[in-house]
Amino acid sequence: MSEVVVPIDLTEEEKEILAIFSKRQFMIVFPTIFVALSFLIFGNLPFVHGFTDIIIRFIFSLGFFILAICLAFIKLDKYEQYLSEFVLTRIKFKRSQKVYF
């Protein structure tokens, strides 16, 4: 009996939490959800009152959440990195010391 070799993609992240999130995605999304909801509920913007305050806090919270989802799930095939890894790589490159000849 011959063996069947099954190809395994080692570059894909294993979904460990609720079969939806990897550990990296979970650590990006859930703290952001907590911060966004706490800002929406308990936040206070100076010099803005009433309904306008609620709308602005909702827009900021939604923006934080969308940014976290983008950083966690968007994969850049050109660089073979997720967006969060790409951003960290760019920041490290910008801050590193360069040697010019």
Secondary structure, 3 states (H helix, E strand, C coil): CCCCCCCCCCCCCCCCECCCECHHHHHHHHHHHHHHHHHHHHCCCCCCCCHHHHHHHHHHHHHHHHHHHHHHHCEECCCCEEHHHHHHHHHHHHHCCCCCC
